[in-house]
Amino acid sequence: MKILITGANGQLGKSIQLLSSLYSKFDFIFTDVDQLDITKLEEVNEFFNLHKPDFCINAAAYTQVDKAEDEVELNNLINITGPKNLAIASHQHHSKLIHISSEYVYNNDSKDIMNEDSPTSPKGVYAQSKLKGEIEVQNETGQYYIIRTSWLYSEFGNNFVKTMLRLGNQLNSIRVVDDQIGSPTYATDLAEAILQIITLNNDKFGLYNYSNEGFISWYDFSVEIFKNRNINCKIIPIPSVDYPTKAPRPFNSRMSKEKISNNLGIEIPKWKSSLEDCLKKIH
């Protein structure tokens, strides 16, 4: 079975690369923008014609939430046009598409735990583009899994965990928001879940939430990171209003993962044990 991965140099792409040796029955084709520009339909079609993948994992995304407010065209090309092109090619070549989306699409001021049927009301350029990307995928192919995830981190690239480690070792105190609640997601866990979906190779297509189990604030997350590493930097909890950002952030990122557990049998690790696993790999 041939598996095409876009965005191979990102956190999720690198995590899939790390696990790929455990899935020797799959033939992985790892690409980033230098090998495959997903914003160009002709290039995507040529690539699918040549390699004929059975599955395509779209891990490519524009993820700089604040910068997206200024780079609207580039953000939309990667987050809307790219998924649409992959969906068109997937449909034409009878490939199954796994597209990674974001909990930012909800942002609906609800205080409930959100399931896949909860209303969406994305705020900001990035959030709106992620929902539009989902819609394009749904319009162009029926054989898709869209996975909404949240607070992604790993030992790769830039992310909250690595930023906290750096700041904690540089400063005596830092301020972290305590009124945005959600679940961190270790990229290796998400990568494993995706590869399990491919292994199942069933037809339970649709929209799924995935993040690690348990709900915390960014402040709680910081406290646990420092505790694990015995970092003495003081963490001061603050409300979001005291930490203004160009793009709005969801206050409630709590997602139900019942559907992915029940439909696809995916076991989801708790956030604290996954954080410990990740921190062992960061030196």
N, C-alpha and C positions, 0 to 999 in steps of 0.2 A: 504494500500500500504506500503510495507516494503522498507525503505531507509537505505542502508549501507553507513556509512561515514568512510573513512580511514583518518589517520592524525588528529584524533579528539582533540589532545592536542595542535595543532598549532593555529595560529591566526584565520584562516578561520574555522577550526573545532570547535573552542570555540564559534565563532560568530554564527555558525549554531545551536550549543547547546542552545545558548541564545534565538534564535528565535523559537526553536522547540516546545515550549509550545503553540505558536500561531497556530501551524499546528497539532492539536490533531487528525486529520483524518489519519495522517501518523504514522507508527510504525518505530521509528528511532533506528538504531543499531550503536552506536558510538564505534569505535575501534582505537587504536593506535598500535604501533609495539608490545606491550606486549600481546595484544589480537589477532592480525593478522599481520603476517610478509608478506607483499605483495611481497617481493623478492623471496618467495618460492611458486612455482606453486602448489605443492601438498597441502600445507596448505590453499592456496586461494581456490582451488577446494573443499576441505573438508568444508570450511566455507560457500561457496555458496550452497553446497549440503544440509547443515544443516539448513541454514536460508532462502534460496531462495529469495533474495532481488529482488524487481522490478526495483530499481534504485541503482546504486553505484556512490557515489560522491568521487572521488579520490582527497582528499585535502592533501595527504601525499607527501612530496617533500624534497629533499636536497636543501636548499636555501642559504647556506653559500658560496657565489659566489667566494670569494678569496680562502677560504679553499679548495674548490673543485679542485683547481689546484694541490693540494698535495694529496687529498683523492679521486683520480680519480675513483678507483674501487668502493668505497662506494657510491659516487655520482651517478655513472652509474647504480649501482644496484637499487637504490631508484628511479631515474628519468627515466630510460629506461626499465629495467627488470620488475620493479613493475607495471607500466602502461600496459606493454605487458601482464603480468599474469592476471591482472584484466580484460583486454579486452578479453583474451581467455576464462576466466570463465564467463564473461558477455555474450559472444556469445553462449557458450554451454548451459547456463541456461536461455537464452532469457531475460536477464536483460539489461537495458539501462545504459550506462556509461557516466558520466559527469567528464571529466578530466581537471584539472586546469594547464594551461601552462603560458608562460611568453612572454612579449614583447621583451625580449632578443633574441628571435629567429629571429627577423627582422634584427636589427643592420646592415643595408645595405648601410649606408652612404647617404641614400636618405634624401632630405630636405622636402619631401612631407609628408602629413598626410597619414599614412599607413592603408590600408584596408586589409581584409583577403586574397586577391589575390596578395598583394605586395610581391616582392621577399624576400627570407630569406637568410641571410648570417651570422649565429651566430658565435661570436668570444669568445673563452674561453671554458673551459671544461663544466661549468654549462650551458651556452647558447646552446652549441652543444647537450648536453644531453637532454635538454628540447625539441628541435626539433626532435631528434631521438625518444623520448618518444611519441610524437604526431604521428610520422610515424608508430610506432609499434601499437598504438591504431587503426589507420586507416586500417592497414593491417589485424588486427585480428577480427574486428567487424564492422558492418555497422551502428549499432545503438549507435551512440556516439554524444556527444556535447563536443567539445574541446574549452575551454574558455581561451584566452590569456589575462592576466591582467598585471597591472604595479603598482609599487611603493606602495605595500600593507602595510597598517598600521592599528592599532586598539588599544584598551585599554589593550590587552593581549600581553604577550611575549615581545621580543625585536624588536624594529622597529625605524625608523627615528624620528617619533614624540616624542617618549619617550626618545630617545637619546638626542634630542635637548632640551627637558625640563630639563633633568639632567645636561647637559653641561651649559645651560643658567643660571642655579642656582649656578653653581660652578665657572664659569670663568667670566672674565671681557669682553673678546672678543673671537670670534670663526671665522674660515674661512670656507666658504661653496661655492661649485662650482656653477657657474651661467651660464654655457654653455651646460648643459644637460637639455633638455626640454621634459616634459611629463605631465602625469596626475596622481596625487595620487589616490589611491583606498582605501576607507574605507571598511574593511573586512565585516562589517555588511551589507553594501549595496550590496556587491558581494554575500553574503550569501542569502539575500532576493531575488536577481535576480535568483539564482540557484533554490531556493524553488518555485519561480514563474514558472520556466521552468518545474519543476516536476509537478506542479499543472496543467499546460496546457496539459502535457502528449501527445504532438503531435509527428509527425514524421519529423519535420523540422530539421533533424540532420545536423551536419557539424561543421565548424570552426567559432568561434565568438570572436570578441574583446569586452572586457568590462573594463572600468575604469570610474572614475567620470568625469564629463564634465568640460572642461576648460584646458588650457595648461599653465604651469608655469615652472620655474627652481627650483632646490633644494634651491637656495638662496631665491627665492620668497616664497617658502613654509616655510622656517625658519622664515622669516620676519613675516608672518601671525601667526605662532605659538606663537612667542614672543609677538606680538601685542595683541593677544587674552588673554595672561596671564600676560600682563604688566611686562614682563621681560626686564631689562635694559641692558643686555649683548649686546655688539656691534657685528654686523655681517659683516664680510668683504668678499665681493664677489671675487672669484678667478677663474681662468680657470682650467680646468681639469688637464692640464699639471703640475700645481703646487700642485696637490694632487694625486700623482701616486698610483695606486692600482695593485695588482698582476694580477687580471683578468680585461680585458677591459670592460668599461661601454658604453652603447649606448649614443650617443649625441642626437639622435632623438628618443624619445619614444612616439611620438604623434600618437594615433590610432583613426580611424573613428569607431564610434559605430552605424552607420546607420543600419547595417545588423541586429544586435540583437534587435534594436528598431523596425525595419520594420517587420522582420520575426516573432519575438516572443512577440512584444508589451511591451518590458521592458522599463520602465521609469528610466532615469539615473539622480541622483541628481548632483548638481554642487559641485565641490571639496570644496569650502569655507564653505558651509552650513554643509557638512558632517564632515569637520574638527571640526567645532564648536560643533557638536553633540558628537564627540569622546572626545573632551577635557573636556566636562561636566562630563564624566565618569572616567577621570583620576584624581586621587587625589594626 
